[in-house]
Amino acid sequence: MHRLAYSQPPVRESKALRSVGVSESGPATHRRFIDYLDIQFPLYTDADLDTATAYGVEYRVFEMVRRARRSYFLIDQSGVVRYAWVSGRPIDTTMRRPPLAEIHDAILEAFELE
């Protein structure tokens, strides 16, 4: 996994909580995505899908092409997964959005924030 692009983190991040993105896309795609959406966190590439496999989100389209399901993990500083959401869509995993309110609540609970 390689670090591809980075912008200054938003003020709301803390030492206890940091956002990163991981996808199989390359540096040029990540840069366009960062610029288009004004993303304020680093994006990493997982071209060989090792990270996707390690987190159990790798699958094969029509049993041929390896892909990663759209997913969200909340991982604490000890490396323990405190929350996980994985898209259930078998072909186009980008069509389903993660439940943002649920993720927000999981962050508050995991880090005892109010």
C-alpha positions in Angstrom: 0.0 0.0 0.0 1.5 3.4 -1.0 0.6 6.9 0.1 -0.6 8.7 -3.0 -1.9 12.1 -2.1 -2.5 14.2 1.0 -4.1 17.5 2.0 -3.9 19.2 5.3 -6.3 17.5 7.8 -9.3 19.3 8.9 -9.3 21.0 12.3 -11.9 18.6 13.6 -9.5 15.6 13.4 -7.8 14.7 16.7 -4.9 12.5 17.8 -7.4 9.8 18.6 -9.3 10.0 15.3 -7.8 10.2 11.8 -9.5 9.6 8.4 -7.8 7.9 5.5 -9.1 6.5 2.3 -8.0 3.3 0.5 -8.8 2.1 -3.0 -7.3 0.2 -5.9 -7.2 3.4 -8.0 -3.9 4.9 -9.0 -2.3 8.3 -8.2 -3.9 10.2 -11.1 -7.4 9.1 -10.2 -6.8 9.8 -6.5 -5.6 13.3 -7.3 -8.6 14.1 -9.5 -10.9 12.8 -6.7 -9.1 14.9 -4.1 -9.3 18.0 -6.2 -12.9 17.5 -7.3 -14.3 16.9 -3.8 -11.7 18.9 -1.9 -10.9 15.9 0.3 -9.0 16.8 3.4 -7.5 13.4 4.2 -4.8 11.1 2.6 -5.7 8.5 0.0 -3.7 5.2 -0.2 -3.7 2.8 -3.1 -4.2 -0.9 -2.8 -3.4 -2.0 -6.3 -2.8 -5.6 -5.4 -5.8 -5.7 -3.1 -3.8 -7.0 -0.2 -5.5 -4.6 2.2 -9.0 -5.5 0.8 -8.2 -9.2 1.3 -7.0 -8.7 4.8 -10.2 -6.9 5.7 -12.4 -9.4 4.0 -13.8 -7.1 1.3 -12.1 -8.5 -1.8 -14.4 -10.4 -4.2 -14.4 -11.4 -7.9 -16.8 -10.0 -10.5 -18.2 -12.9 -12.5 -15.5 -15.0 -10.7 -12.8 -13.3 -12.8 -11.8 -9.8 -11.9 -10.7 -9.0 -8.4 -12.4 -6.0 -6.8 -12.9 -4.5 -3.4 -16.4 -3.8 -1.9 -17.1 -0.3 -0.8 -16.6 -0.4 3.0 -15.9 1.6 6.1 -13.9 0.5 9.1 -13.4 2.3 12.4 -10.1 1.0 13.8 -8.8 2.0 17.2 -5.1 2.8 18.0 -4.5 -0.9 19.0 -5.7 -2.0 15.6 -9.0 -3.4 16.8 -11.9 -3.0 14.4 -14.5 -1.2 16.4 -17.1 -0.8 13.6 -17.4 -2.2 10.1 -19.7 -1.5 7.2 -19.4 -3.4 3.9 -21.6 -2.8 0.9 -23.7 -5.8 0.0 -24.0 -5.0 -3.7 -22.3 -7.7 -5.7 -21.5 -5.9 -8.9 -21.4 -2.1 -8.4 -20.5 -1.5 -4.8 -20.3 2.2 -5.3 -24.1 2.4 -5.6 -24.8 1.9 -1.9 -23.7 4.7 0.5 -22.5 3.9 4.0 -24.9 4.8 6.8 -23.4 8.1 7.9 -25.5 8.6 11.1 -24.6 5.0 12.2 -20.9 5.7 11.6 -21.1 9.0 13.4 -22.7 7.2 16.5 -20.0 4.5 16.3 -17.3 7.1 16.4 -18.8 8.8 19.4 -19.2 5.5 21.2 -15.8 4.1 20.4 -13.9 7.2 21.4 -16.3 8.3 24.2 -17.0 11.6 22.6 -20.1 13.8 23.0 
